[in-house]
Amino acid sequence: MVPLLEPAGHRVLTPSLTGYGDKAHLLGPDVGLDTHVDDVVTAIGDHTDVILVGHSYAGLVISSAANRVPDRVEHLVYLDAMVPADGETAVDVQPVTQSLIDLAARSGDGWRVPPLPQQPPPLGLFGVTDPADIAWLRTMISDGPVRCLQQPVRLDNPAVNAIPRTHIHCVGATPDGITRRPVPAVQPNGCPSQVWELPTGHDCMITMPTELSGLLLKLAP
């Protein structure tokens, strides 16, 4: 996504969450949602007019991050993401997540959540079906800490309600058990809700990067 957004004049930050990517060596049982919120708030730093894009679980992360620094966030984008209320966990938003917690409890150390397996097309690996893309994606997939799914989101700062929201839904093939909450007609700031759709699987940044970047640039031309 970076080379598609930066030519339009935007600075694009893609911070690794603790336990993943170049921070994979920091994975441990104490890593949780609050850790990842710290990661994002640190990345925001002194920047203003920030558009926070959270994909999947990271919908929880950007929510709590915006709650901490609402004066620095211009827009929240929930990219096929969990959209929480104050005090909710991943299980509250997406009940099938409990099965991942149970899976971790049955594993050797009790806190590792293994990646979901690849499924036959059209589901593939998180919606990715191209063999080359799957091979690239596998280089980044790793276990996750169960604490991320158990810690609650904090949305108790009234200022966070003024931040506009956009929801982007991937409406391709969806695995069994995955449900999406209906988006209310009105945002917390009182404006009509904005919902866009992409006809692809969950990892749209891999399968439809050009189309996704086009949507994001509508928010910050």
NUMIKE-257878 format. One line per 5 residues: number of its first residue (from 1); their letters; for each residue x, y, z of N, C-alpha, C, CB. Coordinates in steps of 0.02 Angstrom, whole numbers, plus 32768, in hexadecimal, padded with zeros to 4 digits. Glycine has a CB too. Layout:
residues N
NUM) a) X:Y:Z:X:Y:Z:X:Y:Z:X:Y:Z  ...
This chain:
residues 221
1) mvpll) 8029:7FC4:8000:8000:8000:8000:802A:803F:8000:7FD2:8000:803C  8065:803C:801D:808F:8079:8024:809D:809A:7FE1:80D0:8068:8047  80B5:8075:7FAE:80C4:8096:7F6E:8086:80AF:7F49:80EA:8068:7F41  804C:809A:7F5E:800F:80B3:7F3F:7FF5:80F2:7F61:7FD9:807D:7F41  8008:80FD:7F9F:7FEF:8136:7FC5:8020:8170:7FC9:7FDC:8121:800B
6) epagh) 8060:8161:7FCD:8092:8196:7FD5:8097:81C5:7F99:80D6:8178:7FE1  808F:81AE:7F5B:8092:81DD:7F23:805C:8213:7F25:808D:81B8:7EE2  8027:8206:7F4B:7FF2:8239:7F52:8004:826D:7F87:7FB0:8217:7F65  8040:8267:7FA4:8057:8299:7FD3:804D:8288:801C:8036:82D8:7FC5  803D:8249:802A:8031:8235:806F:806D:8212:808C:7FF3:8208:8072
11) rvltp) 8077:821B:80CD:80A7:81F3:80F1:8083:81B6:810B:80C9:821C:812B  809C:817B:80FC:807B:813D:810F:80A6:8118:8141:806D:8110:80D0  808A:810B:817C:80AD:80E6:81B0:808D:80A1:81B6:80AA:810C:81F4  80B7:806E:81B8:809E:8029:81BE:80C2:8007:81F9:80A9:8000:817C  80B2:801D:8235:80D6:8002:826F:80C6:7FB8:827B:80C5:802A:82AE
16) sltgy) 80FA:7F92:828A:80EF:7F4C:829D:80D5:7F4A:82E5:8132:7F22:8297  80A2:7F22:82F0:808A:7F18:8333:80B8:7EE6:8357:8040:7EFE:8333  80C2:7EF1:8397:80EE:7EC6:83BE:80DB:7E7D:83B7:80ED:7EDB:8408  810D:7E54:83A6:8102:7E0D:839D:80FC:7DF9:8354:80C6:7DF8:83C1  80FC:7E2A:8327:80F3:7E1C:82DF:812A:7E40:82B7:80AD:7E33:82C7
21) gdkah) 8135:7E27:827A:8164:7E49:824D:81A8:7E4F:826C:814A:7E8D:823A  81C4:7E8C:8269:8207:7E97:8284:8207:7E99:82D1:8225:7ED7:8269  81CC:7E90:82EF:81C7:7E8C:8338:81B2:7E46:834E:8195:7EC1:8352  81B8:7E15:8322:81A3:7DD1:8332:81C8:7DB5:836E:81AC:7DA4:82F7  8206:7DCB:8377:822E:7DB1:83AF:8214:7DC8:83F3:8277:7DC5:83A7
26) llgpd) 81E7:7DF9:83F3:81CB:7E13:8432:818A:7DF1:8446:81BF:7E5E:842B  8175:7DBF:841F:8138:7D9C:842F:813E:7D79:8472:8127:7D69:83F8  810A:7D80:849C:810A:7D61:84DD:80C4:7D64:84FB:813C:7D82:850B  80B9:7D41:8532:8076:7D3E:8550:805C:7D80:856B:8076:7D0C:8587  8089:7DB0:8577:8073:7DF1:8592:805F:7E22:855B:80AA:7E0F:85BC
31) vgldt) 806A:7E10:851D:8057:7E3C:84E5:800C:7E39:84DC:807C:7E28:84A4  7FEC:7E73:84DB:7FA3:7E75:84D4:7F8D:7EB1:84AC:7F82:7E76:8518  7F4C:7EBC:84AC:7F30:7EF5:8488:7F50:7F36:849F:7EE4:7EF8:8493  7F59:7F3E:84E0:7F76:7F7C:84F9:7FBD:7F87:84DE:7F77:7F7C:8546  7FE3:7F51:84D6:8025:7F55:84B9:8022:7F71:8472:8048:7F10:84B9
36) hvddv) 7FF3:7F59:844B:7FED:7F6E:8406:7FD3:7FB5:8401:7FBF:7F3F:83E0  7FA9:7FC9:8430:7F93:800F:8432:7FD0:803C:8440:7F5D:801A:8468  7FFB:8027:846E:8038:804C:847B:8062:8053:843B:8062:802A:84B2  8067:801D:8414:808D:801E:83D6:8073:8055:83A7:808A:7FDA:83B3  8031:8058:83A0:8013:8087:8370:8018:80CE:838A:7FCA:8075:8363
41) vtaig) 800B:80D8:83CA:8011:811C:83E6:8058:8135:83E0:7FFA:811D:8430  8089:8109:83EB:80CF:811C:83E3:80DD:812F:839A:80FD:80E4:83F9  80C2:810A:836B:80CC:8119:8324:80AC:815C:8311:80AF:80E2:82F8  8073:816C:832F:8053:81AC:8322:807F:81E5:833A:800D:81AF:8343  809B:81DD:8375:80C8:820F:8390:80A9:8255:838F:8108:8210:8369
46) dhtdv) 80CC:8285:836F:80B4:82C9:836C:808E:82D8:832C:80EE:82F8:8372  8082:82A5:8303:805E:82B0:82C5:8016:82C5:82D3:805F:8270:8299  7FFB:82ED:82A7:7FB5:8301:82AB:7F92:82F0:8269:7FAE:834D:82BC  7F51:82F8:8268:7F2A:82E9:822B:7F35:82A1:8215:7F3B:831A:81F2  7F3A:8274:8244:7F49:822E:8236:7F09:8209:8222:7F6A:820D:8274
51) ilvgh) 7F0F:81E1:81ED:7EDA:81B3:81DA:7EF1:816E:81F1:7ECB:81B5:818C  7ECE:8152:8222:7EE0:8111:823C:7EB7:80DB:8217:7ED3:810D:8289  7EDB:80AC:81F9:7EBA:8076:81D5:7EC8:8035:81FB:7ED4:8071:818B  7E93:8015:8212:7E9B:7FD7:8238:7E79:7F9E:8214:7E7E:7FDF:827F  7E9F:7F69:8205:7E85:7F2F:81E1:7E78:7EF6:8213:7EB6:7F19:81AA
56) syagl) 7E3D:7ED8:820E:7E2D:7E9C:8235:7E30:7EAB:8281:7E5D:7E62:8223  7E59:7E85:82A6:7E62:7E90:82EE:7E77:7ED8:82FD:7E95:7E61:830A  7E9C:7EF7:82CF:7EB6:7F3A:82DC:7E7F:7F6F:82DF:7EE7:7F4D:82A7  7E41:7F5D:82D0:7E0B:7F8B:82DE:7E07:7F9A:8328:7DC9:7F6F:82C5  7E17:7F69:8352:7E1A:7F74:839A:7E54:7FA3:83AC:7E21:7F32:83C0
61) vissa) 7E8C:7F99:838A:7EC8:7FBF:8398:7EBE:8009:8389:7F04:7FA3:8371  7EA5:8018:834C:7E9D:805F:833A:7E68:8081:8365:7E8B:8066:82F0  7E37:805B:837D:7E04:8079:83A8:7E22:8092:83E9:7DCC:8046:83B6  7E48:8066:840B:7E67:807A:844A:7E9D:80AE:843F:7E84:803D:846E  7EC1:80AA:8407:7EF5:80DC:83F9:7ED6:8121:83F0:7F1D:80C8:83BA
66) anrvp) 7E9F:8125:83CB:7E7D:8164:83C1:7E61:817F:8403:7E45:815D:838E  7E4D:8151:842E:7E33:8165:8470:7E69:8188:8499:7E19:8127:8496  7EA7:8174:848F:7EDF:8193:84B4:7EF3:81D6:8497:7F1B:8164:84B4  7EF4:81DC:8455:7F0D:821A:8435:7EDB:8233:8401:7F52:820E:8414  7E9D:8242:8416:7E6A:8255:83E5:7E7A:8296:83C0:7E27:825C:8407
71) drveh) 7EA2:82C1:83DF:7EB3:8301:83BF:7EE2:82F8:8384:7ED1:832F:83F1  7F01:82BE:837E:7F30:82B1:8347:7F12:8289:830E:7F6D:828E:8362  7ED5:826F:8318:7EB7:8242:82E7:7E7F:8267:82C1:7E9B:8203:8309  7E86:8267:827F:7E55:8288:8254:7E1E:825A:823E:7E78:82A6:8218  7E2E:8219:8236:7DFD:81EA:821B:7E0F:81A4:8231:7DFA:81EF:81CD
76) lvyld) 7DDC:817B:823D:7DE5:8134:824C:7DC9:810B:8212:7DC2:8121:828F  7DF2:80DC:81F9:7DDC:80B0:81C3:7DDC:8068:81DD:7E09:80B7:8184  7DA2:804A:81DF:7D9B:8005:81F5:7D9A:7FD9:81B6:7D5A:7FFA:8221  7DD4:7FBB:81A8:7DDE:7F95:816B:7DCE:7F4B:8176:7E26:7F9D:8151  7D90:7F37:8165:7D79:7EF3:8173:7D8B:7EE1:81BB:7D96:7EC0:8141
81) amvpa) 7D7C:7F0E:81E8:7D98:7F0C:822C:7D62:7F01:8261:7DBE:7F4C:823A  7D7A:7EEE:829B:7D50:7EED:82D7:7D43:7F35:82EC:7D72:7EC4:8310  7D03:7F44:82FA:7CF0:7F88:830E:7CD2:7F83:8354:7CBD:7FA8:82DA  7CF8:7F95:8387:7CE2:7F89:83CC:7CBE:7FC5:83EB:7D1D:7F78:83F6  7C9E:7FB7:8422:7C86:7FEA:8450:7CB4:7FEA:848D:7C3B:7FDE:8465
86) dgeta) 7CAE:801C:84B6:7CD9:8021:84F2:7CD1:7FE3:851D:7CC7:8060:851A  7D0A:7FC7:8531:7D0A:7F8E:855E:7D04:7F4A:853D:7CD5:7F95:858E  7CFC:7F48:84FB:7CF4:7F08:84D9:7D38:7EEA:84C7:7CCB:7F11:849A  7D39:7EA8:84C5:7D73:7E82:84AE:7D66:7E68:8468:7D84:7E48:84DF  7D98:7E48:844C:7D90:7E29:840A:7D57:7DF7:8409:7DD1:7E08:83F4
91) vdvqp) 7D4F:7DD2:8440:7D1A:7DA0:8443:7CD5:7DC0:8442:7D22:7D74:8482  7CCF:7DFA:8461:7C8F:7E1D:8460:7C7C:7E32:8419:7C91:7E5B:848F  7CAE:7E49:83F4:7CA2:7E62:83B1:7C9A:7E29:837F:7CDB:7E91:839B  7CC4:7DF7:8386:7CC4:7DBE:8357:7CC5:7D7E:8381:7D03:7DC2:8327  7C8A:7D64:8394:7C87:7D2B:83C2:7CB0:7CEE:83AD:7C40:7D16:83CB
96) vtqsl) 7CB9:7CE3:836D:7CDF:7CA9:8357:7D28:7CAC:836F:7CDE:7CA3:830B  7D3D:7CE6:8385:7D81:7CEE:83A0:7D8D:7CC3:83DD:7D8E:7D37:83B1  7D58:7CB2:8401:7D5F:7C87:843C:7D7F:7C45:8429:7D1A:7C7A:845D  7D72:7C2D:83ED:7D90:7BED:83D8:7DDC:7BF3:83D3:7D74:7BD7:8393  7DF6:7C2F:83C3:7E3E:7C39:83C1:7E5C:7C39:8408:7E50:7C7B:839D
101) idlaa) 7E37:7C56:8436:7E4D:7C56:847C:7E4E:7C0F:8497:7E1F:7C83:84A7  7E1B:7BE9:8486:7E19:7BA3:849B:7E52:7B7B:847C:7DD5:7B83:8488  7E61:7B8A:843E:7E98:7B68:841C:7EDB:7B77:843E:7E9B:7B7C:83D1  7EE4:7BB6:8451:7F21:7BC8:8474:7F26:7BA5:84B8:7F23:7C15:847F  7EED:7B9E:84DA:7EED:7B7D:851C:7F01:7B34:8516:7EA8:7B83:853C
106) rsgdg) 7EF4:7B16:84DD:7F05:7AD0:84D3:7F4C:7AC5:84B9:7ED3:7AB0:84A4  7F6D:7AFD:84A7:7FB0:7AF7:848C:7FE3:7AEE:84C4:7FC2:7B34:8462  8022:7AE4:84B2:8055:7AD3:84E3:805F:7B06:8519:8094:7AC8:84C1  805E:7B47:8509:806C:7B79:853C:802E:7BA0:8551:80A0:7BA9:8523  7FF6:7B97:852E:7FB7:7BB4:8544:7FAA:7BFB:852F:7FB5:7BB2:858C
111) wrvpp) 7FD9:7C1D:850C:7FCC:7C62:84FA:7FD6:7C71:84B0:7FF8:7C8F:8522  7FEF:7C40:848B:7FFB:7C4C:8443:7FBD:7C39:841A:8038:7C23:842B  7FA9:7C67:83EE:7F73:7C5A:83BF:7F93:7C4C:837B:7F41:7C96:83BB  7F8E:7C0F:8362:7FAD:7C00:8321:7F86:7C20:82E8:7FB0:7BB4:8316  7FA8:7C2E:82B0:7F85:7C4B:8277:7F4F:7C1D:825D:7FB7:7C5B:823E
116) lpqqp) 7F1C:7C3B:823F:7EE7:7C13:8221:7F03:7BEF:81E3:7EAB:7C3F:820D  7EEC:7BB2:81D6:7F06:7B8D:819D:7EEB:7BA6:815A:7EF6:7B43:81A5  7F10:7B97:8125:7EF8:7BA5:80E2:7EBE:7B78:80D2:7F31:7B9D:80AF  7E8C:7B94:80AF:7E51:7B6E:809B:7E4C:7B6D:804F:7E12:7B8D:80BA  7E24:7B40:8034:7E1C:7B3E:7FEB:7DFF:7B7F:7FD1:7DEF:7B03:7FD7
121) pplgl) 7E0E:7B90:7F92:7DF0:7BCC:7F73:7DA3:7BC6:7F76:7E07:7BD5:7F29  7D7F:7BFE:7F7E:7D98:7C42:7F7A:7DB1:7C60:7FBC:7D63:7C6E:7F5F  7DB3:7C38:7FF2:7DC7:7C53:8033:7E13:7C5D:8037:7DAF:7C26:806C  7E38:7C2B:8022:7E81:7C31:8021:7E9D:7C3F:8066:7E96:7C67:7FF2  7ECF:7C6A:8068:7EF0:7C7F:80A7:7EDD:7CC7:80B4:7F3E:7C76:80A2
126) fgvtd) 7EAC:7CD0:80E1:7E91:7D13:80EF:7E77:7D35:80B0:7EC8:7D40:8110  7E5B:7D0D:8084:7E3F:7D28:8046:7E71:7D2D:800D:7E23:7D6A:8053  7EAF:7D1B:8019:7EE3:7D1E:7FE5:7EE7:7CD9:7FC5:7F29:7D33:8003  7EE2:7CD7:7F82:7EE1:7C97:7F5F:7F19:7C90:7F2C:7E9F:7C8D:7F3D  7F37:7CC7:7F16:7F6D:7CC3:7EE6:7FAA:7CA1:7F06:7F80:7D0A:7ECC
131) padia) 7FC6:7C6D:7EE7:7FFD:7C49:7F06:803A:7C74:7F18:8014:7C12:7ED8  804B:7CA3:7EEE:8084:7CCF:7EFD:8075:7CFC:7F39:8096:7CFA:7EC0  8038:7D15:7F3B:8025:7D40:7F74:8023:7D17:7FB5:7FE1:7D61:7F67  800A:7CDA:7FB0:8008:7CAF:7FEB:804E:7CA1:8005:7FE3:7C6C:7FDB  807D:7C93:7FD7:80C2:7C85:7FEC:80E0:7CC2:800F:80EC:7C72:7FAF
136) wlrtm) 80D2:7CFD:7FF5:80EB:7D3B:8014:80CB:7D46:8058:80DE:7D78:7FE7  8089:7D3A:805C:8065:7D43:809A:807E:7D14:80D1:801A:7D38:8090  8090:7CD7:80BD:80A8:7CA7:80EF:80E9:7CBD:8110:80B2:7C63:80CD  8110:7CE7:80F0:814E:7CFE:810E:8141:7D2D:8149:8179:7D22:80DA  8103:7D45:8150:80F3:7D75:8185:80C3:7D5A:81BA:80D7:7DB2:8167
141) isdgp) 80A5:7D21:81AC:8073:7D06:81DC:8097:7CE5:8216:8044:7CD4:81B8  807E:7CF2:8252:809C:7CD4:828E:8066:7CCB:82C3:80D7:7CFE:82A8  8079:7CAB:82F9:804B:7CA4:8332:803B:7CE9:834F:806A:7C77:8368  8002:7CEC:8370:7FEE:7D2A:8392:7FE2:7D1E:83DC:7FB0:7D48:8371  7FE8:7D52:8405:7FDC:7D4A:844D:7F91:7D4E:845E:8002:7D80:8475
146) vrclq) 7F7B:7D1F:8487:7F34:7D1B:8496:7F1C:7D59:84BC:7F26:7CDC:84BF  7F49:7D7B:84DF:7F35:7DB5:8507:7F17:7DED:84DC:7F73:7DD1:852D  7F2A:7DEE:849B:7F0D:7E1F:846E:7EC2:7E17:8466:7F2F:7E1A:8429  7EAB:7DDA:846D:7E64:7DCB:8464:7E3D:7DD2:84A4:7E5C:7D86:8448  7E60:7DDC:84DC:7E3F:7DDD:851D:7E3D:7E22:853E:7E62:7DAE:854B
151) qpvrl) 7E69:7E4F:852A:7E6A:7E92:8549:7E33:7EBD:852A:7EAF:7EB3:8540  7E12:7EE6:8552:7DDB:7F0F:8538:7DF3:7F50:8518:7DAA:7F1F:856F  7DCD:7F67:84E8:7DD8:7FA7:84C8:7DC2:7FDF:84F7:7DB3:7FAC:8484  7DE5:8017:84F3:7DD1:8051:8519:7DBA:8088:84E9:7E0B:806B:8546  7D7B:809B:84F0:7D5E:80D1:84C8:7D37:80FF:84F8:7D30:80B6:848F
156) dnpav) 7D59:8113:852E:7D37:813A:8561:7D49:8184:855F:7D48:811E:85A5  7D6C:819A:852C:7D7D:81E0:8523:7D49:81FF:84F5:7DC5:81E9:8506  7D1F:822D:850E:7CEA:8248:84E3:7D03:8266:84A2:7CC4:827D:850A  7D42:827E:84A2:7D5C:829E:8466:7D63:826E:842C:7DA0:82BD:8475  7D68:822D:843A:7D71:81FD:8404:7D32:81F7:83D9:7D84:81B8:8420
161) naipr) 7CF9:8209:83F6:7CBA:8203:83D1:7CB5:8235:8398:7C80:820A:8400  7CDD:8269:839A:7CDA:829C:8365:7D00:8288:8326:7CF5:82DE:837F  7D28:8254:832B:7D52:823F:82F2:7D27:821C:82BE:7D8C:8212:830A  7D29:8233:827F:7D02:8210:824A:7D1B:81C9:8240:7D07:8238:8208  7CEE:819F:8229:7CFF:8159:821D:7CEA:8145:81D6:7CDC:812B:8250
166) thihc) 7D12:8119:81B9:7CFF:80F8:817A:7D09:80AD:8183:7D2A:8114:813E  7CDA:8087:8169:7CDD:803F:816C:7CE6:8024:8125:7C9D:8021:818D  7D19:7FFA:811C:7D24:7FD9:80DC:7D1B:7F8E:80E7:7D6C:7FE9:80BF  7CEA:7F71:80C5:7CDA:7F2B:80CE:7CF1:7F03:8091:7C8E:7F21:80D9  7D13:7ECC:80A0:7D25:7E9C:806B:7CEB:7E6B:8065:7D68:7E77:807B
171) vgatp) 7CCB:7E6A:802B:7C8D:7E44:8024:7C96:7E07:7FF6:7C56:7E71:8008  7CD4:7DEF:7FF1:7CDF:7DB0:7FCD:7CCE:7D76:7FFA:7D28:7DAB:7FB6  7CED:7D3C:7FEE:7CDF:7D00:8016:7CF0:7D0C:805F:7D06:7CC4:7FFA  7CC5:7CF4:808B:7CCE:7CFD:80D3:7CCC:7CB9:80F6:7C96:7D2C:80F1  7CFD:7CAA:8121:7CFE:7C6A:8144:7CC1:7C61:8170:7D3E:7C63:816E
176) dgitr) 7CAE:7C23:817D:7C77:7C14:81AA:7C85:7C30:81EF:7C6A:7BC8:81AD  7C53:7C4A:820F:7C59:7C63:8253:7C6A:7CAD:8258:7C8D:7C3C:8276  7C81:7CCA:8222:7C93:7D12:8223:7C54:7D3A:8218:7CC8:7D23:81EC  7C46:7D68:8246:7C0C:7D93:8240:7C23:7DDC:8241:7BD9:7D86:8279  7BFC:7E06:8223:7C0C:7E4E:8222:7BD2:7E74:8240:7C1B:7E66:81DA
181) rpvpa) 7BE1:7E9C:8272:7BAD:7EC5:828F:7B93:7EF8:825C:7BC7:7EEA:82CE  7B52:7F03:825A:7B39:7F38:822F:7B55:7F7C:8245:7AEB:7F3A:8230  7B67:7FA5:8215:7B7F:7FE8:8225:7B42:8014:8232:7BAB:8004:81EB  7B40:8035:826C:7B08:8062:8279:7B02:8098:8243:7B0F:8083:82BE  7AC6:80B0:8238:7ABB:80E2:8204:7ADE:8123:8214:7A71:80EE:81FB
186) vqpng) 7AEA:8130:8254:7B09:816F:8269:7B48:8160:8290:7AD7:8199:8294  7B7E:8185:8280:7BBE:817F:82A3:7BB8:819D:82E9:7BF6:81A1:827B  7BE8:818D:8315:7BE8:81AC:8357:7BEA:81F8:8355:7C21:8192:8380  7C05:8215:831E:7C08:825E:831A:7BC8:827C:82FE:7C43:8273:82EF  7B96:8253:82F1:7B56:826B:82DA:7B4E:826E:828E:7B4B:82AE:82F5
191) cpsqv) 7B83:8261:8269:7B80:8263:8220:7B69:821F:8205:7BC5:8276:8202  7B4E:821D:81C8:7B3B:81DD:81AB:7B78:81AF:81A4:7B1A:81E7:8166  7B6E:816F:81AE:7BA6:8140:81A9:7BBC:8139:8160:7B92:80FB:81C5  7BFC:812A:8157:7C18:8121:8115:7C33:80DA:8110:7C51:8156:8107  7C16:80B2:80E3:7C2A:806C:80DB:7C39:8060:8091:7BF1:803C:80F4
196) welpt) 7C75:8047:8084:7C89:8034:8041:7C96:7FEA:803F:7CC8:805C:8029  7C91:7FCD:8003:7C9B:7F85:7FFC:7CCF:7F76:7FC6:7C59:7F62:7FEB  7CF4:7F40:7FD2:7D23:7F26:7FA0:7D11:7EDD:7F94:7D6D:7F2D:7FB7  7D0A:7EC9:7F54:7CF5:7E84:7F45:7D30:7E54:7F47:7CD4:7E80:7F00  7D49:7E49:7F82:7D84:7E1E:7F8A:7D85:7E00:7FD1:7DC5:7E45:7F7D
201) ghdcm) 7DB7:7DD6:7FDE:7DBE:7DB8:8020:7DDC:7DE7:8053:7DE7:7D79:801B  7DE9:7DCC:808E:7DFB:7DF4:80C9:7E39:7E1E:80C0:7E04:7DC6:8103  7E6E:7E03:80A2:7EAD:7E29:809B:7EAD:7E51:805B:7EE9:7DF9:809D  7E81:7E83:8059:7E78:7EAB:801C:7EB6:7ED4:800B:7E3D:7ED9:8024  7EE0:7EE2:803B:7F1D:7F08:802C:7F4D:7EE0:8000:7F3F:7F1D:806C
206) itmpt) 7F42:7E9E:7FFE:7F6A:7E72:7FD3:7F45:7E64:7F92:7F7A:7E2F:7FF7  7F04:7E58:7F96:7EDF:7E43:7F5B:7EC4:7E7D:7F31:7EA5:7E18:7F71  7EB8:7EB7:7F50:7E9F:7EF1:7F2B:7EC0:7F31:7F44:7E52:7EF6:7F32  7F02:7F35:7F42:7F24:7F70:7F5E:7F14:7FB1:7F39:7F6E:7F65:7F5C  7F0E:7FAE:7EF7:7F00:7FEB:7ED1:7EBB:8006:7EE3:7F05:7FDE:7E86
211) elsgl) 7E8A:7FD9:7EE5:7E46:7FEE:7EF6:7E42:8008:7F3D:7E15:7FB4:7EEC  7E65:7FE7:7F6B:7E64:7FFE:7FB0:7E85:8042:7FB7:7E87:7FCB:7FDD  7EBD:804C:7F96:7EDF:808D:7F9B:7EB2:80C4:7F7E:7F23:808B:7F75  7E8C:80B3:7F49:7E5F:80E5:7F2D:7E2A:80FB:7F60:7E3D:80C9:7EF0  7E11:80CB:7F87:7DE1:80DD:7FBB:7E00:8108:7FF1:7DC3:809F:7FD9
216) llkla) 7E3C:80F5:8007:7E5D:811B:803C:7E6D:8162:8026:7E9D:80F7:8052  7E7F:816A:7FE6:7E8F:81AD:7FCD:7E52:81D9:7FC8:7EB0:81A8:7F8A  7E17:81BC:7FC8:7DDB:81E5:7FCB:7DD5:820A:800E:7D9D:81BA:7FC1  7DF3:81EC:8042:7DF1:820B:8084:7E25:8241:808C:7DFA:81D6:80B9  7E5C:823C:8066:7E92:826D:806A:7EAF:8276:8024:7ECA:8257:809D
221) p) 7E8B:8299:7FF8:7EA2:82A0:7FB3:7EE5:82C5:7FAD:7E6E:82C3:7F89
